[in-house]
């Protein structure tokens, strides 16, 4: 009788979509998962399995935790670089008599 009252509680806890747990993979090798290193913003690394064969996966740095000088340098690196406009100069010194030898029959 006690078992019948406990089983619905266990099932309702496991069926919640917001419940998660961190576990170890039961297999050593999974297809389509490659061993990579995850680099955290503080510089520490964690060995993970990732879908793309990359050696390092870097997480972005929280800009709010940096000093003002470092924030400005990072924001300047993010901004788009404006390209210099090239001026097109047309050559108006065309001499048609220089090409008469090519039009002979």
KOLGU-4560 file (N, C-alpha, C; in nm, 3 decimals, padded with zeros to 5 digits):
<recs>
<n_xx: 00.081 n_yy: -00.119 n_zz: 00.000 ca_xx: 00.000 ca_yy: 00.000 ca_zz: 00.000 c_xx: 00.086 c_yy: 00.126 c_zz: 00.000 mol: A seq: 1 type: UNK>
<n_xx: 00.195 n_yy: 00.120 n_zz: 00.075 ca_xx: 00.286 ca_yy: 00.234 ca_zz: 00.082 c_xx: 00.353 c_yy: 00.258 c_zz: -00.054 mol: A seq: 2 type: UNK>
<n_xx: 00.385 n_yy: 00.152 n_zz: -00.125 ca_xx: 00.448 ca_yy: 00.163 ca_zz: -00.256 c_xx: 00.355 c_yy: 00.231 c_zz: -00.357 mol: A seq: 3 type: UNK>
<n_xx: 00.226 n_yy: 00.203 n_zz: -00.351 ca_xx: 00.131 ca_yy: 00.265 ca_zz: -00.443 c_xx: 00.120 c_yy: 00.415 c_zz: -00.418 mol: A seq: 4 type: UNK>
<n_xx: 00.139 n_yy: 00.460 n_zz: -00.297 ca_xx: 00.129 ca_yy: 00.603 ca_zz: -00.270 c_xx: 00.259 c_yy: 00.677 c_zz: -00.303 mol: A seq: 5 type: UNK>
<n_xx: 00.373 n_yy: 00.610 n_zz: -00.307 ca_xx: 00.501 ca_yy: 00.675 ca_zz: -00.337 c_xx: 00.525 c_yy: 00.685 c_zz: -00.487 mol: A seq: 6 type: UNK>
<n_xx: 00.484 n_yy: 00.589 n_zz: -00.565 ca_xx: 00.511 ca_yy: 00.585 ca_zz: -00.709 c_xx: 00.457 c_yy: 00.708 c_zz: -00.782 mol: A seq: 7 type: UNK>
<n_xx: 00.335 n_yy: 00.757 n_zz: -00.759 ca_xx: 00.291 ca_yy: 00.878 ca_zz: -00.829 c_xx: 00.374 c_yy: 01.001 c_zz: -00.795 mol: A seq: 8 type: UNK>
<n_xx: 00.429 n_yy: 01.009 n_zz: -00.675 ca_xx: 00.513 ca_yy: 01.123 ca_zz: -00.638 c_xx: 00.643 c_yy: 01.122 c_zz: -00.717 mol: A seq: 9 type: UNK>
<n_xx: 00.701 n_yy: 01.006 n_zz: -00.734 ca_xx: 00.827 ca_yy: 00.995 ca_zz: -00.807 c_xx: 00.806 c_yy: 01.029 c_zz: -00.954 mol: A seq: 10 type: UNK>
<n_xx: 00.700 n_yy: 00.981 n_zz: -01.013 ca_xx: 00.673 ca_yy: 01.006 ca_zz: -01.155 c_xx: 00.645 c_yy: 01.154 c_zz: -01.178 mol: A seq: 11 type: UNK>
<n_xx: 00.574 n_yy: 01.219 n_zz: -01.089 ca_xx: 00.543 ca_yy: 01.360 ca_zz: -01.109 c_xx: 00.667 c_yy: 01.447 c_zz: -01.097 mol: A seq: 12 type: UNK>
<n_xx: 00.764 n_yy: 01.407 n_zz: -01.017 ca_xx: 00.887 ca_yy: 01.484 ca_zz: -01.007 c_xx: 00.971 c_yy: 01.470 c_zz: -01.133 mol: A seq: 13 type: UNK>
<n_xx: 00.976 n_yy: 01.354 n_zz: -01.190 ca_xx: 01.060 ca_yy: 01.332 ca_zz: -01.307 c_xx: 01.000 c_yy: 01.389 c_zz: -01.434 mol: A seq: 14 type: UNK>
<n_xx: 00.871 n_yy: 01.409 n_zz: -01.439 ca_xx: 00.808 ca_yy: 01.457 ca_zz: -01.560 c_xx: 00.809 c_yy: 01.609 c_zz: -01.572 mol: A seq: 15 type: UNK>
<n_xx: 00.864 n_yy: 01.678 n_zz: -01.474 ca_xx: 00.869 ca_yy: 01.822 ca_zz: -01.479 c_xx: 00.972 c_yy: 01.866 c_zz: -01.582 mol: A seq: 16 type: UNK>
<n_xx: 00.937 n_yy: 01.962 n_zz: -01.669 ca_xx: 01.028 ca_yy: 02.004 ca_zz: -01.775 c_xx: 01.139 c_yy: 02.095 c_zz: -01.722 mol: A seq: 17 type: UNK>
<n_xx: 01.127 n_yy: 02.150 n_zz: -01.602 ca_xx: 01.227 ca_yy: 02.239 ca_zz: -01.547 c_xx: 01.330 c_yy: 02.165 c_zz: -01.462 mol: A seq: 18 type: UNK>
<n_xx: 01.317 n_yy: 02.038 n_zz: -01.450 ca_xx: 01.409 ca_yy: 01.959 ca_zz: -01.367 c_xx: 01.526 c_yy: 01.911 c_zz: -01.453 mol: A seq: 19 type: UNK>
<n_xx: 01.644 n_yy: 01.929 n_zz: -01.404 ca_xx: 01.761 ca_yy: 01.882 ca_zz: -01.477 c_xx: 01.864 c_yy: 01.831 c_zz: -01.378 mol: A seq: 20 type: UNK>
<n_xx: 01.956 n_yy: 01.754 n_zz: -01.428 ca_xx: 02.062 ca_yy: 01.702 ca_zz: -01.343 c_xx: 02.189 c_yy: 01.689 c_zz: -01.424 mol: A seq: 21 type: UNK>
<n_xx: 02.301 n_yy: 01.699 n_zz: -01.357 ca_xx: 02.430 ca_yy: 01.685 ca_zz: -01.423 c_xx: 02.481 c_yy: 01.546 c_zz: -01.391 mol: A seq: 22 type: UNK>
<n_xx: 02.503 n_yy: 01.469 n_zz: -01.495 ca_xx: 02.549 ca_yy: 01.332 ca_zz: -01.476 c_xx: 02.667 c_yy: 01.305 c_zz: -01.566 mol: A seq: 23 type: UNK>
<n_xx: 02.724 n_yy: 01.191 n_zz: -01.549 ca_xx: 02.836 ca_yy: 01.146 ca_zz: -01.629 c_xx: 02.782 c_yy: 01.067 c_zz: -01.747 mol: A seq: 24 type: UNK>
<n_xx: 02.849 n_yy: 01.077 n_zz: -01.865 ca_xx: 02.810 ca_yy: 00.996 ca_zz: -01.980 c_xx: 02.837 c_yy: 00.850 c_zz: -01.948 mol: A seq: 25 type: UNK>
<n_xx: 02.746 n_yy: 00.764 n_zz: -01.988 ca_xx: 02.765 ca_yy: 00.622 ca_zz: -01.960 c_xx: 02.860 c_yy: 00.557 c_zz: -02.060 mol: A seq: 26 type: UNK>
<n_xx: 02.877 n_yy: 00.616 n_zz: -02.178 ca_xx: 02.970 ca_yy: 00.563 ca_zz: -02.278 c_xx: 03.093 c_yy: 00.653 c_zz: -02.286 mol: A seq: 27 type: UNK>
<n_xx: 03.205 n_yy: 00.594 n_zz: -02.324 ca_xx: 03.326 ca_yy: 00.673 ca_zz: -02.341 c_xx: 03.324 c_yy: 00.752 c_zz: -02.471 mol: A seq: 28 type: UNK>
<n_xx: 03.269 n_yy: 00.693 n_zz: -02.577 ca_xx: 03.269 ca_yy: 00.758 ca_zz: -02.708 c_xx: 03.125 c_yy: 00.767 c_zz: -02.758 mol: A seq: 29 type: UNK>
<n_xx: 03.081 n_yy: 00.889 n_zz: -02.788 ca_xx: 02.951 ca_yy: 00.912 ca_zz: -02.849 c_xx: 02.974 c_yy: 00.958 c_zz: -02.992 mol: A seq: 30 type: UNK>
<n_xx: 02.892 n_yy: 00.911 n_zz: -03.083 ca_xx: 02.907 ca_yy: 00.955 ca_zz: -03.220 c_xx: 02.863 c_yy: 01.101 c_zz: -03.231 mol: A seq: 31 type: UNK>
<n_xx: 02.934 n_yy: 01.174 n_zz: -03.312 ca_xx: 02.909 ca_yy: 01.315 ca_zz: -03.340 c_xx: 02.930 c_yy: 01.407 c_zz: -03.219 mol: A seq: 32 type: UNK>
<n_xx: 03.003 n_yy: 01.365 n_zz: -03.121 ca_xx: 03.043 ca_yy: 01.453 ca_zz: -03.011 c_xx: 03.195 c_yy: 01.447 c_zz: -03.002 mol: A seq: 33 type: UNK>
<n_xx: 03.259 n_yy: 01.564 n_zz: -03.005 ca_xx: 03.405 ca_yy: 01.570 ca_zz: -03.008 c_xx: 03.457 c_yy: 01.627 c_zz: -02.877 mol: A seq: 34 type: UNK>
<n_xx: 03.571 n_yy: 01.578 n_zz: -02.829 ca_xx: 03.627 ca_yy: 01.633 ca_zz: -02.705 c_xx: 03.685 c_yy: 01.773 c_zz: -02.729 mol: A seq: 35 type: UNK>
<n_xx: 03.643 n_yy: 01.870 n_zz: -02.649 ca_xx: 03.688 ca_yy: 02.008 ca_zz: -02.659 c_xx: 03.713 c_yy: 02.063 c_zz: -02.521 mol: A seq: 36 type: UNK>
<n_xx: 03.775 n_yy: 02.179 n_zz: -02.516 ca_xx: 03.796 ca_yy: 02.249 ca_zz: -02.389 c_xx: 03.713 c_yy: 02.376 c_zz: -02.389 mol: A seq: 37 type: UNK>
<n_xx: 03.638 n_yy: 02.395 n_zz: -02.281 ca_xx: 03.558 ca_yy: 02.516 ca_zz: -02.262 c_xx: 03.639 c_yy: 02.610 c_zz: -02.175 mol: A seq: 38 type: UNK>
<n_xx: 03.669 n_yy: 02.730 n_zz: -02.227 ca_xx: 03.748 ca_yy: 02.829 ca_zz: -02.154 c_xx: 03.651 c_yy: 02.929 c_zz: -02.093 mol: A seq: 39 type: UNK>
<n_xx: 03.650 n_yy: 02.935 n_zz: -01.961 ca_xx: 03.563 ca_yy: 03.028 ca_zz: -01.889 c_xx: 03.625 c_yy: 03.167 c_zz: -01.889 mol: A seq: 40 type: UNK>
<n_xx: 03.547 n_yy: 03.272 n_zz: -01.860 ca_xx: 03.602 ca_yy: 03.408 ca_zz: -01.863 c_xx: 03.718 c_yy: 03.432 c_zz: -01.767 mol: A seq: 41 type: UNK>
<n_xx: 03.726 n_yy: 03.355 n_zz: -01.658 ca_xx: 03.837 ca_yy: 03.374 ca_zz: -01.565 c_xx: 03.963 c_yy: 03.300 c_zz: -01.608 mol: A seq: 42 type: UNK>
<n_xx: 03.959 n_yy: 03.225 n_zz: -01.717 ca_xx: 04.076 ca_yy: 03.156 ca_zz: -01.770 c_xx: 04.080 c_yy: 03.008 c_zz: -01.739 mol: A seq: 43 type: UNK>
<n_xx: 03.994 n_yy: 02.958 n_zz: -01.653 ca_xx: 03.994 ca_yy: 02.816 ca_zz: -01.622 c_xx: 03.931 c_yy: 02.737 c_zz: -01.737 mol: A seq: 44 type: UNK>
<n_xx: 03.969 n_yy: 02.611 n_zz: -01.749 ca_xx: 03.921 ca_yy: 02.528 ca_zz: -01.859 c_xx: 03.848 c_yy: 02.405 c_zz: -01.806 mol: A seq: 45 type: UNK>
<n_xx: 03.752 n_yy: 02.359 n_zz: -01.884 ca_xx: 03.675 ca_yy: 02.239 ca_zz: -01.853 c_xx: 03.672 c_yy: 02.154 c_zz: -01.979 mol: A seq: 46 type: UNK>
<n_xx: 03.694 n_yy: 02.024 n_zz: -01.966 ca_xx: 03.688 ca_yy: 01.933 ca_zz: -02.080 c_xx: 03.543 c_yy: 01.894 c_zz: -02.103 mol: A seq: 47 type: UNK>
<n_xx: 03.492 n_yy: 01.921 n_zz: -02.225 ca_xx: 03.353 ca_yy: 01.893 ca_zz: -02.258 c_xx: 03.348 c_yy: 01.816 c_zz: -02.390 mol: A seq: 48 type: UNK>
<n_xx: 03.229 n_yy: 01.766 n_zz: -02.422 ca_xx: 03.203 ca_yy: 01.709 ca_zz: -02.554 c_xx: 03.112 c_yy: 01.806 c_zz: -02.628 mol: A seq: 49 type: UNK>
<n_xx: 03.151 n_yy: 01.838 n_zz: -02.753 ca_xx: 03.080 ca_yy: 01.939 ca_zz: -02.830 c_xx: 03.051 c_yy: 01.883 c_zz: -02.969 mol: A seq: 50 type: UNK>
<n_xx: 02.948 n_yy: 01.936 n_zz: -03.036 ca_xx: 02.905 ca_yy: 01.883 ca_zz: -03.165 c_xx: 03.000 c_yy: 01.918 c_zz: -03.278 mol: A seq: 51 type: UNK>
<n_xx: 03.083 n_yy: 02.021 n_zz: -03.263 ca_xx: 03.177 ca_yy: 02.061 ca_zz: -03.367 c_xx: 03.319 c_yy: 02.027 c_zz: -03.322 mol: A seq: 52 type: UNK>
<n_xx: 03.405 n_yy: 01.983 n_zz: -03.414 ca_xx: 03.542 ca_yy: 01.948 ca_zz: -03.375 c_xx: 03.631 c_yy: 02.071 c_zz: -03.360 mol: A seq: 53 type: UNK>
<n_xx: 03.612 n_yy: 02.146 n_zz: -03.255 ca_xx: 03.693 ca_yy: 02.263 ca_zz: -03.225 c_xx: 03.780 c_yy: 02.230 c_zz: -03.105 mol: A seq: 54 type: UNK>
<n_xx: 03.898 n_yy: 02.288 n_zz: -03.100 ca_xx: 03.986 ca_yy: 02.258 ca_zz: -02.986 c_xx: 03.944 c_yy: 02.338 c_zz: -02.863 mol: A seq: 55 type: UNK>
<n_xx: 03.917 n_yy: 02.467 n_zz: -02.881 ca_xx: 03.878 ca_yy: 02.554 ca_zz: -02.769 c_xx: 03.744 c_yy: 02.620 c_zz: -02.798 mol: A seq: 56 type: UNK>
<n_xx: 03.660 n_yy: 02.629 n_zz: -02.697 ca_xx: 03.535 ca_yy: 02.704 ca_zz: -02.704 c_xx: 03.543 c_yy: 02.808 c_zz: -02.594 mol: A seq: 57 type: UNK>
<n_xx: 03.543 n_yy: 02.937 n_zz: -02.632 ca_xx: 03.560 ca_yy: 03.043 ca_zz: -02.534 c_xx: 03.425 c_yy: 03.106 c_zz: -02.502 mol: A seq: 58 type: UNK>
<n_xx: 03.399 n_yy: 03.127 n_zz: -02.375 ca_xx: 03.279 ca_yy: 03.198 ca_zz: -02.332 c_xx: 03.307 c_yy: 03.347 c_zz: -02.331 mol: A seq: 59 type: UNK>
<n_xx: 03.209 n_yy: 03.432 n_zz: -02.361 ca_xx: 03.233 ca_yy: 03.576 ca_zz: -02.362 c_xx: 03.254 c_yy: 03.631 c_zz: -02.222 mol: A seq: 60 type: UNK>
<n_xx: 03.329 n_yy: 03.740 n_zz: -02.214 ca_xx: 03.359 ca_yy: 03.805 ca_zz: -02.087 c_xx: 03.246 c_yy: 03.901 c_zz: -02.054 mol: A seq: 61 type: UNK>
<n_xx: 03.207 n_yy: 03.907 n_zz: -01.927 ca_xx: 03.107 ca_yy: 04.001 ca_zz: -01.881 c_xx: 03.170 c_yy: 04.140 c_zz: -01.877 mol: A seq: 62 type: UNK>
<n_xx: 03.124 n_yy: 04.231 n_zz: -01.961 ca_xx: 03.185 ca_yy: 04.364 ca_zz: -01.972 c_xx: 03.164 c_yy: 04.444 c_zz: -01.844 mol: A seq: 63 type: UNK>
<n_xx: 03.057 n_yy: 04.419 n_zz: -01.773 ca_xx: 03.031 ca_yy: 04.493 ca_zz: -01.649 c_xx: 03.133 c_yy: 04.466 c_zz: -01.540 mol: A seq: 64 type: UNK>
<n_xx: 03.202 n_yy: 04.353 n_zz: -01.547 ca_xx: 03.301 ca_yy: 04.320 ca_zz: -01.444 c_xx: 03.439 c_yy: 04.376 c_zz: -01.475 mol: A seq: 65 type: UNK>
<n_xx: 03.459 n_yy: 04.439 n_zz: -01.592 ca_xx: 03.589 ca_yy: 04.493 ca_zz: -01.629 c_xx: 03.604 c_yy: 04.638 c_zz: -01.584 mol: A seq: 66 type: UNK>
<n_xx: 03.727 n_yy: 04.688 n_zz: -01.585 ca_xx: 03.751 ca_yy: 04.828 ca_zz: -01.552 c_xx: 03.705 c_yy: 04.915 c_zz: -01.669 mol: A seq: 67 type: UNK>
<n_xx: 03.696 n_yy: 05.046 n_zz: -01.645 ca_xx: 03.645 ca_yy: 05.136 ca_zz: -01.750 c_xx: 03.738 c_yy: 05.139 c_zz: -01.871 mol: A seq: 68 type: UNK>
<n_xx: 03.868 n_yy: 05.134 n_zz: -01.846 ca_xx: 03.964 ca_yy: 05.137 ca_zz: -01.956 c_xx: 03.950 c_yy: 05.012 c_zz: -02.043 mol: A seq: 69 type: UNK>
<n_xx: 03.938 n_yy: 04.896 n_zz: -01.980 ca_xx: 03.922 ca_yy: 04.771 ca_zz: -02.055 c_xx: 03.788 c_yy: 04.768 c_zz: -02.128 mol: A seq: 70 type: UNK>
<n_xx: 03.683 n_yy: 04.825 n_zz: -02.068 ca_xx: 03.553 ca_yy: 04.831 ca_zz: -02.135 c_xx: 03.563 c_yy: 04.913 c_zz: -02.263 mol: A seq: 71 type: UNK>
<n_xx: 03.631 n_yy: 05.029 n_zz: -02.257 ca_xx: 03.643 ca_yy: 05.115 ca_zz: -02.374 c_xx: 03.722 c_yy: 05.046 c_zz: -02.485 mol: A seq: 72 type: UNK>
<n_xx: 03.831 n_yy: 04.978 n_zz: -02.448 ca_xx: 03.910 ca_yy: 04.911 ca_zz: -02.552 c_xx: 03.832 c_yy: 04.798 c_zz: -02.617 mol: A seq: 73 type: UNK>
<n_xx: 03.754 n_yy: 04.723 n_zz: -02.541 ca_xx: 03.673 ca_yy: 04.615 ca_zz: -02.599 c_xx: 03.563 c_yy: 04.670 c_zz: -02.688 mol: A seq: 74 type: UNK>
<n_xx: 03.499 n_yy: 04.780 n_zz: -02.646 ca_xx: 03.394 ca_yy: 04.839 ca_zz: -02.728 c_xx: 03.451 c_yy: 04.897 c_zz: -02.857 mol: A seq: 75 type: UNK>
<n_xx: 03.572 n_yy: 04.953 n_zz: -02.851 ca_xx: 03.635 ca_yy: 05.005 ca_zz: -02.973 c_xx: 03.669 c_yy: 04.891 c_zz: -03.070 mol: A seq: 76 type: UNK>
<n_xx: 03.709 n_yy: 04.777 n_zz: -03.018 ca_xx: 03.738 ca_yy: 04.662 ca_zz: -03.104 c_xx: 03.611 c_yy: 04.608 c_zz: -03.168 mol: A seq: 77 type: UNK>
<n_xx: 03.498 n_yy: 04.622 n_zz: -03.101 ca_xx: 03.370 ca_yy: 04.574 ca_zz: -03.156 c_xx: 03.316 c_yy: 04.663 c_zz: -03.266 mol: A seq: 78 type: UNK>
<n_xx: 03.346 n_yy: 04.794 n_zz: -03.258 ca_xx: 03.286 ca_yy: 04.888 ca_zz: -03.352 c_xx: 03.339 c_yy: 04.860 c_zz: -03.493 mol: A seq: 79 type: UNK>
<n_xx: 03.258 n_yy: 04.892 n_zz: -03.591 ca_xx: 03.292 ca_yy: 04.865 ca_zz: -03.730 c_xx: 03.399 c_yy: 04.963 c_zz: -03.777 mol: A seq: 80 type: UNK>
<n_xx: 03.491 n_yy: 04.913 n_zz: -03.857 ca_xx: 03.597 ca_yy: 04.996 ca_zz: -03.912 c_xx: 03.545 c_yy: 05.057 c_zz: -04.041 mol: A seq: 81 type: UNK>
<n_xx: 03.559 n_yy: 05.190 n_zz: -04.051 ca_xx: 03.512 ca_yy: 05.257 ca_zz: -04.172 c_xx: 03.622 c_yy: 05.253 c_zz: -04.277 mol: A seq: 82 type: UNK>
<n_xx: 03.585 n_yy: 05.211 n_zz: -04.395 ca_xx: 03.681 ca_yy: 05.202 ca_zz: -04.505 c_xx: 03.695 c_yy: 05.337 c_zz: -04.573 mol: A seq: 83 type: UNK>
<n_xx: 03.815 n_yy: 05.365 n_zz: -04.620 ca_xx: 03.839 ca_yy: 05.488 ca_zz: -04.694 c_xx: 03.773 c_yy: 05.477 c_zz: -04.831 mol: A seq: 84 type: UNK>
<n_xx: 03.708 n_yy: 05.585 n_zz: -04.873 ca_xx: 03.643 ca_yy: 05.585 ca_zz: -05.003 c_xx: 03.747 c_yy: 05.610 c_zz: -05.112 mol: A seq: 85 type: UNK>
<n_xx: 03.740 n_yy: 05.530 n_zz: -05.216 ca_xx: 03.833 ca_yy: 05.546 ca_zz: -05.328 c_xx: 03.772 c_yy: 05.641 c_zz: -05.429 mol: A seq: 86 type: UNK>
<n_xx: 03.852 n_yy: 05.737 n_zz: -05.473 ca_xx: 03.805 ca_yy: 05.830 ca_zz: -05.574 c_xx: 03.838 c_yy: 05.773 c_zz: -05.712 mol: A seq: 87 type: UNK>
<n_xx: 03.738 n_yy: 05.769 n_zz: -05.796 ca_xx: 03.757 ca_yy: 05.716 ca_zz: -05.931 c_xx: 03.784 c_yy: 05.834 c_zz: -06.025 mol: A seq: 88 type: UNK>
<n_xx: 03.899 n_yy: 05.829 n_zz: -06.088 ca_xx: 03.933 ca_yy: 05.936 ca_zz: -06.183 c_xx: 03.924 c_yy: 05.878 c_zz: -06.325 mol: A seq: 89 type: UNK>
<n_xx: 03.847 n_yy: 05.942 n_zz: -06.408 ca_xx: 03.830 ca_yy: 05.897 ca_zz: -06.546 c_xx: 03.938 c_yy: 05.960 c_zz: -06.633 mol: A seq: 90 type: UNK>
<n_xx: 03.999 n_yy: 05.878 n_zz: -06.718 ca_xx: 04.102 ca_yy: 05.928 ca_zz: -06.809 c_xx: 04.032 c_yy: 05.985 c_zz: -06.932 mol: A seq: 91 type: UNK>
<n_xx: 04.042 n_yy: 06.114 n_zz: -06.951 ca_xx: 03.973 ca_yy: 06.180 ca_zz: -07.063 c_xx: 04.067 c_yy: 06.208 c_zz: -07.180 mol: A seq: 92 type: UNK>
<n_xx: 04.184 n_yy: 06.153 n_zz: -07.179 ca_xx: 04.278 ca_yy: 06.176 ca_zz: -07.289 c_xx: 04.273 c_yy: 06.058 c_zz: -07.387 mol: A seq: 93 type: UNK>
<n_xx: 04.157 n_yy: 06.038 n_zz: -07.449 ca_xx: 04.138 ca_yy: 05.929 ca_zz: -07.544 c_xx: 04.170 c_yy: 05.980 c_zz: -07.684 mol: A seq: 94 type: UNK>
<n_xx: 04.258 n_yy: 05.910 n_zz: -07.754 ca_xx: 04.297 ca_yy: 05.947 ca_zz: -07.890 c_xx: 04.255 c_yy: 05.834 c_zz: -07.984 mol: A seq: 95 type: UNK>
<n_xx: 04.148 n_yy: 05.852 n_zz: -08.063 ca_xx: 04.102 ca_yy: 05.743 ca_zz: -08.151 c_xx: 04.199 c_yy: 05.712 c_zz: -08.265 mol: A seq: 96 type: UNK>
<n_xx: 04.284 n_yy: 05.806 n_zz: -08.303 ca_xx: 04.378 ca_yy: 05.780 ca_zz: -08.413 c_xx: 04.485 c_yy: 05.678 c_zz: -08.373 mol: A seq: 97 type: UNK>
<n_xx: 04.506 n_yy: 05.656 n_zz: -08.245 ca_xx: 04.604 ca_yy: 05.557 ca_zz: -08.201 c_xx: 04.556 c_yy: 05.414 c_zz: -08.227 mol: A seq: 98 type: UNK>
<n_xx: 04.426 n_yy: 05.396 n_zz: -08.249 ca_xx: 04.370 ca_yy: 05.262 ca_zz: -08.269 c_xx: 04.327 c_yy: 05.237 c_zz: -08.415 mol: A seq: 99 type: UNK>
<n_xx: 04.363 n_yy: 05.326 n_zz: -08.507 ca_xx: 04.322 ca_yy: 05.309 ca_zz: -08.647 c_xx: 04.385 c_yy: 05.187 c_zz: -08.712 mol: A seq: 100 type: UNK>
<n_xx: 04.504 n_yy: 05.149 n_zz: -08.670 ca_xx: 04.570 ca_yy: 05.033 ca_zz: -08.731 c_xx: 04.498 c_yy: 04.902 c_zz: -08.697 mol: A seq: 101 type: UNK>
<n_xx: 04.417 n_yy: 04.898 n_zz: -08.598 ca_xx: 04.344 ca_yy: 04.777 ca_zz: -08.562 c_xx: 04.215 c_yy: 04.761 c_zz: -08.642 mol: A seq: 102 type: UNK>
<n_xx: 04.167 n_yy: 04.868 n_zz: -08.707 ca_xx: 04.040 ca_yy: 04.863 ca_zz: -08.780 c_xx: 04.058 c_yy: 04.846 c_zz: -08.931 mol: A seq: 103 type: UNK>
<n_xx: 04.174 n_yy: 04.817 n_zz: -08.977 ca_xx: 04.195 ca_yy: 04.800 ca_zz: -09.121 c_xx: 04.137 c_yy: 04.668 c_zz: -09.168 mol: A seq: 104 type: UNK>
<n_xx: 04.084 n_yy: 04.668 n_zz: -09.293 ca_xx: 04.025 ca_yy: 04.547 ca_zz: -09.349 c_xx: 04.124 c_yy: 04.466 c_zz: -09.424 mol: A seq: 105 type: UNK>
</recs>
